[in-house]
Amino acid sequence: MNNYNEILKNFGQRALDYRLSSTHGNPVDLERMINLLKPTLDTTALDVATGGGHTALALAKFVNNVMAIDITPEMLSEAKKAALALQMNNIDFKMEDIHSLSFLYEQFDVVVSRFAIHHFSNVQKALSEMCRVLKPGGKFYVLDCSVFDGEESERELNQVELLRDSSHQCSYSPRQWNELLKQLPLKVEHTSLLQEQYQLPQWFDRMSTDQTNRQEIFRVLNGLSEECKSHYSFGPDFITTYRFEILATKL
């Protein structure tokens, strides 16, 4: 299912919230990304689905140029405001669909995407495009929402995500990511499953999740098996989540 219109609706009206998001702008996450990528001044980077611009801004401190792309005009506008406020003049912003990029083959030294791939309607096509525009020997980095391995968690926790955000497509488990990565011209250097907690109701509020869906989310969580619950503790003010981090080099 193509969720283009849902993305435009959901994120267009919440662009400012995402620019101010402490989750997307978490300095610990951004510093870890920089330490893994080890960018240099002659690096050209592509930030896929830049959102509020946090990733592009972090990269711009270390590289020659960042191309920051998104399909949501309001997100690009907020990201530009963030760059202007920090006087970052080595970031270019462009509206692009990751499934069909306008860039030349092997154009970038680094291609990065954070907290976006779970929205891509055709993940194989999107990842192939990211690899297409990456130079041989270039660095590929992803940090995205994930779920614990297992049929139940892969099904039920994605249902939770969809109830919260109608533009959600799939949070891939490490098992599923490993299958996707096998199809790409990449040498995987690092992967990590990171456990996190989102605070409630902020996690719901960020997407204006209605009360019916909030109740349904807790019904799903309460209906998990004991084994699955052991990976997904939750309460009235928090929910356990996972992220998957990938660093790879293009062959």
Disulfide bonds with the S-S distance in Angstrom:
none
